[in-house]
């Protein structure tokens, strides 16, 4: 590991709020297996052998325990089912990738040429994995208490009831992903307004470029737009969608009003 790489990782340590005793551990956490496979024939590096997969495996376990501990501290009276649901939100791939982007881990990630060309620095799976690997590296370097402290600093804003709204703000999540993948902002249109004034129903669609990617009903325009964004997040495969957005308007299947009413009754 050269001086330039070490200086780069020292900058990352400042963002993490932790200085590693063994900087090689952080380097390994940020080394994808595609990089080790391509570089192994040139200059083998034992500390990067097999990339960050083992640290990712360890970090996954540490995160589950750390987040469980934080939730118990924050919500001591909560039932097990509620705690499990909150934890599942906090450790899911999309949220870990969100944290990874906030820390800008992709800037320090070592990827093979093929993975780089395939947009590896934007992939949710890779970004989530590298966050887990960094937590695993923290645990290896200083133990659970230090890892818990860092996890707390990252997750604390999302533990409160206000922070939990992040998970239901589908418009914000869609905005973040379309900006990263397409460099575009989604556009919303209210296409149907029905019902009497005291019981209005709205249907909204969301477009990325000129393609309709989602449609949803709601009792308000805002609710309909949130449902449309949720559908778009389910329908669009951001990781594999490598082509440009079409200039021709394409309409996806829209949810019928009666189907929407049935779904509300079954909630």
N, C-alpha and C positions, 0 to 999 in steps of 0.2 A: 504494500500500500504506500503510494508516494505522498509527498508533503502536500500536494494540491488536494488530494482526496481527504487527508487528515484535516486540513483547514476547512474544507467544505463540511465535514461531519461535525467539527467544533461549532460551526454556525448553527447547524441543526440542533445540537445540544442546547443552545440558548433558547431555541423555540420550544424544546421539550421540557426545559426547566430542570435538566439533570445532566451531570457530567460523568461520563462513563470511566470506570477504572480501567477497563479493557476496551479501547476504542474498536478493536477488531470485532468485538461482539456486535456492535452497532453496524459496522460495515457488512458483516455477514447477513444481518437482518434485512439489509437493503440490497442484497444480491439475489436476483431471480435465477432460477435454475437454467433458463435459456442462456444466460451470460456465462455460467460456469461450464456448460456444455461446449460453447464456442471457444472459450479461452483455455480450456484444460490442456489442449495440445500445444499451446504456445508457452505459457508460463504458469504451471500448476501452482495453486495457492491452497494449501490444506485448510486454512481458516474459512475459505469460501466453498469448500467441497460440498456438493449437493445443494448449494444455495441456501435459501432461508426456510426451507420446508419444515425442518425439525423445530426451529424457533417459532414458526407459525403454529405448529401443533401445540407447543408449550404455551404460547401466548393465548391461544383459544381457551385453554383450561384456566389460565390465570385470570383472563377477562371475565369468564363466567363466575368465578369465585369473587373477584373484586366487585363486579357490578351487583351481585347478590348481597354482598356485605354493605355496599353503599345504599341500596334500596331499603334494607332493614334499618339502617340508621335514619334514613329520611322518612320512612313510613313504618314506624314500629308497630302500629295497630292494624296495618293492612293484612288482608287475607292472602293465603298462599296463591290463589288463582290470580289475583290482581298483581302480585309481585312477579309471578311467572310471565304474565302478559307484558308487563313493563320491561322485564329483562329481555324477553324475546325481541322487543322493538329495539332495545339498545345494543344488542350484539348481532343484529342481522347485517347481512353483507352491505346493503345500501347505506346504512348509517355508519358503519366502520369506514367505508370508502369516503363518506362525507368528512369524517374526522381526519382521514388521511390527506384529503385535499386541503383542509384548513391548515394542517401542519406543513403542507407543500412537500410531502414525502416523495412525490413523483419526481421532483427535481434532483433527488439524491439516489434514486433507484437505478441500479445497474441492470440493463436488459440486453439480451442478444439482438443482433441486427434484424433478424426475422421478426421478433416480437415488437421491436421498435417500429418497423414498417407497418405492422398490423395494428398500430395504435395502442400498444400495451400500456402506455402511461395514462391512458384515459379509461382503461377497463376497470369496471367496478370490482370484479373478482380479484384482480392483481392488487388494486389499491387496498381492498379489505384485508387481503392476506399479508401485505407488507405492514399494515398497522398492527396486526396480531403478532407478526414477527418482531417488531420493535418492542412490544410489551413483553414478549418472551425474552428478548435480549436484556431488558431492564431487570427482569426476574433473575436471570442467570448472573447478572453483574452485581446485584445488591440484595436480592431476596424479595419476599412478598410484600413486606411493609413499604418498601420504597416504590415498588410497582403500584401498590394500592394508592399511594399518595399521588402519583402521576396520573393514574386512571381517574382519580377523584377530580383532579384539576381539569381534565378533558370532558368528563361526563357531568359534572356538577350543574352546569347551566340547563341540562336536559332532564334533571331528576324532579324538578318541581312541577306542579300542575300546569304552570304557564309554559314551561319548556316542553311539556308533553304535547302541546298543540303542534309542535314541529312535525310530528308523525302524521297528523291529519291535514297538514297544509300541502295538499297535492299540487296546487298551483306553483308554490315556491320550489318544490322538488322538481317539477317538470321544467320550470324556468332554468334551474341550475343545470339540469342534464342537457337540455337542448342548446344552451349556450356553450357548454363544453364540447358537445359532439358536432353540432352544426353551425355554431356561431350565429344562431338565430334566436329570437324570442317567440314563444307561442302566441297566437292571436285567438281571441274568443269571440264568438258570434251567438247571439240569442236568435234562434231560428223559429221557435214556436212559443206563443203565449196563449194559454187557454184557461177557461174557468171563470167564474164570477169574481168580482173584486175582492170578496172576503175569503176566497179560496183559490187563488191563482196558482198555476203551474207553468213552469218555464222549461224549455229545452235549449241547451247550449251545446255548441260544438267547438272544438279546439283545432286550430290549424298550425302545422309546422311547415313553413314555406307556404305552399298552396295545397297541401294535402290535409284532409280532415283525418285526424288521428284518434279522436275520441268524441263521444257524445253522452250527455247526461241530463236527467231531469231533476228539478228541485222546486221547493216552495218559494224560492227567491232566485234572482239571477246569479247571485254569488254562490248559492248552494248548487245550482245547475252547473256552473263553471268548475267548481271543485270536483263534482262527479265526472265531468268531461275530462278533467286533468287526470283523475284517478284511472279512468279507462285508457287514456293515452299511455300512461305509465305501464299499464298491463299489456297493451297491444304492441307498443314499439319495442323492438329488440335493439337497444342502444349499442350493445357490445358487438353485434354482428352487422349492424346497419352501416356499411362502409360507403355506400354509394351516395351521390348527391340527392337532395330533395327534388322531386319532380316539380316542374312549372305548371303541370296540368292538375286541375282540381280533381281529387279522388275522394269519393264519399264512402266512408265505412258504414257498416250496418248500424242503424240507430235503434236505441231502446224504445220500444213502444210505450205509450203512456200507461196503458193498463198493466204491462209488465212491471213498470216502475212502481205503480201503486201496490201491486202484489208483493214486490220486494220490500216495500216499507212496512206492510202488514206483518211480514214474516220475520222482521228484525226482533 
